Amino acid sequence: MNPVTASAVDVKADFPVLKREGPDGRPIAYLDSAATSQKPLSVIDAMSSYYRNSNANVHRGVYGLAQEATDLFEGARERVGAFVGGETPTTIFTRNATEAINLVAYAWGREHIGEGDEVLITHMEHHSNIVPWQLLCEERGAKLRYLGVTEDGNLRLDELDEALASGRVKMVAVVHVSNVLGTINPVAEIAARARAAGAACLIDGSQAVPQLPVDVAKIGADFYVWTGHKALGPTGIGVLHGRRDVLEAMRPFLGGGDMIASVGFESSTWNELPWKFEAGTSPIAEAVGLGAAIDYLAEIGMDAVRAHERDLTAHALESLARIEGLRVFGPTDLDLRGGAVSFEVKGIHPHDLAEICDREGVCIRAGHHCAQPLMRSMGVAATARASFHVYNTREDVDRLAAALGSAREVFGL
Ligand SMILES: Cc1ncc(COP(=O)(O)O)c(C=O)c1O
């Protein structure tokens, strides 16, 4: 690995799966990192080494092996928290971002949301940041409200103050970077405005942590969630960062082993943070893998990661603009967007586009991207989407453009 400056990030060789050949015999161009990222060898090795050399259950054993597993697990937590400016006790491991949001909706939401209250989300949320609030609002007799999205893919922040002025909004839950439009939302400002209006704030950083420098302390939301597998880590682990006073005041989410201080016949008392929210055996190898993933990203430097994705996004926007009948969704200002580029090509269904790209070894996604309300507000049923990570190159983008050209030929356009 030799990541010196932004444009010199050249790490494809660290990702074994990218050597895989597509149907045309060339190594694949993987452009679906917004769905899940590929994993560098260091992550695969860290997990394999954990199982080969250090596997034991954590927190319980007094023997050396169990102590070693605990140190690896808790060491990963410390580094993962620090990676995004969080503190160790308020860095809670979950299964994924979805579970982290559900944790907040259940454990915080059921204590704080009642009849007539409002939860404010946006039209650009992933289903993971919609459905838990729908369930909560339905159960509590509360109302779910939405901020809209402008034609050019930005959040209607002008609607925020009006929504907050009702005095009934108790939670504002907003995505940091849209998985469809790529939009980077001003989350620190949103969190501050929510707080000023007496509402709590949750930020979904699933697409942000993998590609931007993120500082949860500076953002200042009550909750910030993300998911390991999009940040070069394994599946099966996500992260919830919360404000300490808020987490301490919350009831647990799931009950079971590890999250208790003591268990009596009738009732129990709760463990300290972060374990109060980690019932049952933890994703130990996954935490070790996530620790290796953020070490890898930190070595490159998140400023360099962001600059690299920005370069690829710029190249993609330029290349796609040359294709007749192609429309890109989302902001065109590179300062306002990350590396997920959704588009449609007139006369070709997104699934056909993805299928034809696959023939040339170009992996893109097609569908609603778990954002059906956003699709509806954009007036489309589905889009095609290319998304980048640190291992992609300008050549991958050129192959996408070529494959889209082939698709137009296949359709006689
Ligand atoms: C913005 C956003 N939020 C949440 C999620 C859910 O992530 P997970 O399925 O890992 O919980 C995704 C996954 O695509 C996402 O893009």
The ligand as a MOL file (V3000), in Angstrom:
LIG
                    3D

  0  0  0     0  0            999 V3000
M  V30 BEGIN CTAB
M  V30 COUNTS 16 16 0 0 0
M  V30 BEGIN ATOM
M  V30 1 C -27.8740 5.5280 4.3920 0
M  V30 2 C -28.0120 4.1280 4.8970 0
M  V30 3 N -28.5270 3.9110 6.1080 0
M  V30 4 C -28.6540 2.6770 6.6130 0
M  V30 5 C -28.2700 1.5820 5.8980 0
M  V30 6 C -28.4560 0.2400 6.4970 0
M  V30 7 O -27.2420 -0.4140 6.7310 0
M  V30 8 P -27.2890 -1.8660 7.3770 0
M  V30 9 O -28.1250 -2.7100 6.4490 0
M  V30 10 O -25.8810 -2.3140 7.4240 0
M  V30 11 O -27.9280 -1.7280 8.6990 0
M  V30 12 C -27.7500 1.7510 4.6150 0
M  V30 13 C -27.3910 0.5850 3.7890 0
M  V30 14 O -27.4680 0.6360 2.5730 0
M  V30 15 C -27.6090 3.0600 4.1110 0
M  V30 16 O -27.1040 3.2850 2.9050 0
M  V30 END ATOM
M  V30 BEGIN BOND
M  V30 1 1 1 2
M  V30 2 1 2 3
M  V30 3 2 2 15
M  V30 4 2 3 4
M  V30 5 1 4 5
M  V30 6 1 5 6
M  V30 7 2 5 12
M  V30 8 1 6 7
M  V30 9 1 7 8
M  V30 10 2 8 9
M  V30 11 1 8 10
M  V30 12 1 8 11
M  V30 13 1 12 13
M  V30 14 1 12 15
M  V30 15 2 13 14
M  V30 16 1 15 16
M  V30 END BOND
M  V30 END CTAB
M  END
